[in-house]
């Protein structure tokens, strides 16, 4: 696995992540790794799955096709 060094991070930011790590019962390194992993961009299939998941939460009479919505947005 790769390693990353990030310089000049304000102390207040580090302390906020350290406090959050403590709340989650993990180390600062584990907390920051989680933040980075969760911030990774979605692949096209993942975006479609998210759209379909949200669509499933919409009442049947108000649903739209997620593929057509994505294409419409892309073509603008």
C-alpha positions as CSV (number, residue, x, y, z in Angstrom):
1,X,0.0,0.0,0.0
2,X,1.1,3.6,-0.6
3,X,1.9,6.1,2.1
4,X,1.0,9.8,2.1
5,X,2.5,12.7,4.0
6,X,0.3,15.8,4.4
7,X,2.1,18.9,5.6
8,X,0.8,22.0,7.2
9,X,-2.5,20.7,8.5
10,X,-3.8,23.2,11.1
11,X,-3.7,21.9,14.7
12,X,-7.5,22.5,15.1
13,X,-8.2,20.2,12.2
14,X,-6.0,17.4,13.6
15,X,-7.6,17.8,17.1
16,X,-11.1,17.6,15.5
17,X,-10.2,14.4,13.8
18,X,-8.5,13.0,16.9
19,X,-11.7,13.7,18.9
20,X,-13.8,12.0,16.2
21,X,-11.4,9.0,16.2
22,X,-11.8,8.7,20.0
23,X,-15.6,8.8,19.6
24,X,-15.3,6.0,17.0
25,X,-12.9,4.0,19.2
26,X,-10.1,4.0,16.7
27,X,-6.7,5.7,16.1
28,X,-6.2,9.0,14.3
29,X,-4.6,7.1,11.5
30,X,-7.6,4.8,11.1
31,X,-9.9,7.8,11.3
32,X,-8.1,9.6,8.6
33,X,-7.9,6.5,6.4
34,X,-11.7,6.2,6.7
35,X,-12.2,9.8,5.7
36,X,-10.0,9.3,2.6
37,X,-11.7,6.1,1.6
38,X,-15.2,7.6,2.1
39,X,-14.2,10.6,0.0
40,X,-13.1,8.5,-3.0
41,X,-15.3,9.2,-6.1
42,X,-18.0,6.8,-7.2
43,X,-17.5,4.7,-10.3
44,X,-20.4,5.0,-12.9
45,X,-22.0,1.8,-11.7
46,X,-21.9,3.0,-8.1
47,X,-23.5,6.3,-9.0
48,X,-26.3,4.4,-10.8
49,X,-26.8,2.1,-7.8
50,X,-27.1,5.2,-5.5
51,X,-29.6,6.7,-7.9
52,X,-31.6,3.5,-8.0
53,X,-31.5,3.2,-4.2
54,X,-32.9,6.8,-3.8
55,X,-35.4,6.1,-6.5
56,X,-36.6,3.0,-4.5
57,X,-37.4,5.4,-1.6
58,X,-39.6,7.6,-3.8
59,X,-43.3,6.8,-4.0
60,X,-44.2,4.8,-7.2
61,X,-46.2,7.6,-8.9
62,X,-43.3,10.1,-8.6
63,X,-40.4,7.9,-9.9
64,X,-38.1,8.8,-12.8
65,X,-35.7,6.6,-14.7
66,X,-32.2,7.3,-13.2
67,X,-30.4,6.5,-16.5
68,X,-32.4,9.1,-18.4
69,X,-31.9,11.7,-15.6
70,X,-28.1,11.1,-15.6
71,X,-28.0,11.3,-19.4
72,X,-30.1,14.5,-19.4
73,X,-27.9,16.1,-16.8
74,X,-24.7,15.0,-18.7
75,X,-26.0,16.4,-22.0
76,X,-26.7,19.9,-20.6
